[in-house]
């Protein structure tokens, strides 16, 4: 039976960052991707924002890995010419209550080590963004945007140039634990085959729980519940220029960050995502609540007309947080939790997963001593 050192399931931004980090001259690394193309799910269906690390609970993995990952990602983009821009974002307040909450957001940012937020008056906001309405705002200068497709391609190229083997159209079917190794059954097209691996990293995103469930000997009680949370995006028809990303205050239960305005590297304005818990993977753009969607945006962009919103795309977050429940952190599950050496499960890697990807890869490398 063929044997490898490290197998990574999933060639999204996390799996590819892991592969690029973990491959060594003396380490054979295989990446299994069930789709024809890399990053077809979560990694290509998001806001393409490089997050600052503002909102997340202090000392959570989301907070620490976002703050660390942000700087790693900017450095990576500069080194490998990945298109990006440190455009900054405004978190806007529109009422007295909002302004009180804005102060709490700034304090949370400081608690997380984000010390560059600047409080702006309504006049300062108007000078930066004439079409935006706000009584005050926080400017986050370290927030940016990135071409996620080019990031995926760059990580994939680096991993393969360093010796990793990327197997596309290859589905992980089942695994078992045998003599401190993993016997893995996979299928490429109609061809089924088997190989062994010393380390197995489950970076399956929306499928991470399903993958863990197919590993014989893995305790099912250690698999957290998964909740699909869809977010729909709309493009803005017509000419409207933004220089910064515009965010409302985050939702009270931190299910999402509110329907925000983002720009891509070509200057196209996009709104979203909203939050909608669903029962199955479905990428249809939800339009049944377009009126309330538009009203949420009009709080900070009063000039918007509903007919200017053009359905764009939808993404799905693999949340560990049930509806109306407290926020849930990333889960990087190692042998310390499940007592199976060599197995690492990455559960609930949603936003800010793209920003944190390189930091997550470093953390996993530390766990397995590479």
MOHU-V715023 format. One line per field, one symbol per residue. ss: DSSP state (h for helix, s for strand, l for the rest). phi: phi as a letter, one per 20 degrees, with the letter a starting at -180 (. if undefined). burial: b if it has 24 or more other C-alpha atoms within 12 Angstrom, else e. Layout:
# MOHU-V715023
ss = ???
phi = ???
burial = ???
This chain:
# MOHU-V715023
ss = llssssssslllhhhhhhhhhhlsllslsssslllllllllhhhllllssllllllllllhhhhhhhhhhhhhhhhhhhhlllsslllsssssllhhhhhhhhhhhhhhhhllllllsssshhhhhhhlllllllssssslllssslhhhhhhhhhhhhhhlllsssllsssssssssllssssssssllssssssssssssllhhhhhhhhhlsslllhhhllllssssssssssllllllllsssllllllllllllsssslllllsssslllssslllllllllllhhhhhhhhhlllllllhhhssssssssssslllllllllllssslhhhhllllssssslllllhhhhhhhhhhhhhhhhll
phi = .fccecddeodeffffffffeefcgdcecdddcfefdflfdgfdcbeldeeeoeefggmffgfffffffgfffffffffdlegabeenbddddcbffgffffffffffffgendddfcedffffffffcgeedaeabdedfefbcbeffffgfffffffffeofdddelcdfdacbdblmcdeddcbdmeedbcbdbfccdedelfdffffffeefnefffeeffdcfcecddceeeoebddecfccffffgelgbdnfddccefenfecdpeecbfcebfbefffdfdfffgffffffdcfffdgfeedgdbccceefeefgmcffdegcdedffedmdgndcdddmedfefffegfffffffgffdmd
burial = eeebbbbbbbbbbbbbbbbbbbbbeebbbbbbbbbeebbbbbbbbbbbbbbbbbbbbbeebbbbbbbbbbbbbbebbeeeebbbbbbbbbbbbbeeebbebbbebbbbbbebbbeebbbbebeebeebbebbbbbbbbbbbbbbbbbbbbbbbbbbebbbeeebbbbbbbbbbbbbbeeebbbbbbeeeeeeeebbbbbbbbbbbbbbbbbbbbbeebeeeebbbbbbbbbbbbbbeeeebbbbbbbbbbeeebbbbbbbbbbbbeeebbbbbbbbbeeeeebebbbeebeebbebbbbbbeebebeebbbbbbbbbbbbbbeeeebbbbbbbbeeeeebbbbbbbbbbbbbbbbbbbbbbbbbbeebee
